[in-house]
Amino acid sequence: MTKIITIKILIGLGLLASILVGIGEYLLHFLPDGPTGEVSMLEHVPLDRASNGHFFSVIGAPLYFAGYYGLKEFFKKSNATLAYLLFALGTLAFFVGGIWISSRYFGAEVLQRSQGTDDHAFYLQSYEDHYQILVWALRIIVASLSIVYVLLVLKNKQGLPKWLAFFNPIVLLIIIISSLFWFKPLGVHIAPIAMNVTHFIFFGVLLWQISRSPNHA
């Protein structure tokens, strides 16, 4: 198997991760009127549906590591240090993200079953302090790896067009989350799974571009 085929398979696994985790997170998070808040949404999602979403998410999340490994292998020719840094940040991002997504079903169950009790406010605050904070860590890491990605695209020696730098995760993430404001009928569906939609586009565009020319690697 040639190196370029291996790279395309690895990035394809990252693309598959975005689909599986996206399905899972949609089942965990979707509300017809849109998210009421990143934690408070858990108080309203149907638990049976969320339970199914939990398993889609935890099965798919590790495949993100393969996607970033593929990017590392692809970009090593341009700048090995930045390529390894991209892989390290991508691995860290989805290690943190995997912990967070695995907490969502249990958080929903605890918050819903404690509603109307004296413990509810305690559980809500505890979840925000110990798990929701991970979302902000994830976003900071994604912003950092986006900078590394932009540098790799601008410095690339594989003939990638420079416009690919625009399709970096943090810019895509901002556009997708902001869809709640500029086109809410779409936003209610994609904003609750924003990180996965981001990486579906991110991996998809790169895979398409690499596939256009087998000589990129």
Secondary structure, DSSP 8 states (H G I E B T S, - for coil): --HHHHHHHHHHHHHHHHHHHHHHHHHHH--TT--S-TTGGGGTS-HHHHHHHHHHHHHHTTHHHHHHHHHHHHHTTT-HHHHHHHHHHHHHHHHHHHHHHHHHHHHHHHHHHTTTSTTHHHHHHHHIIIIIHHHHHHHHHHHHHHHHHHHHHHH-SS---GGGGGS-HHHHHHHHHHHHHH-HHHHHHHGGGHHHHHHHHHHHHHHHHHHH-TT--
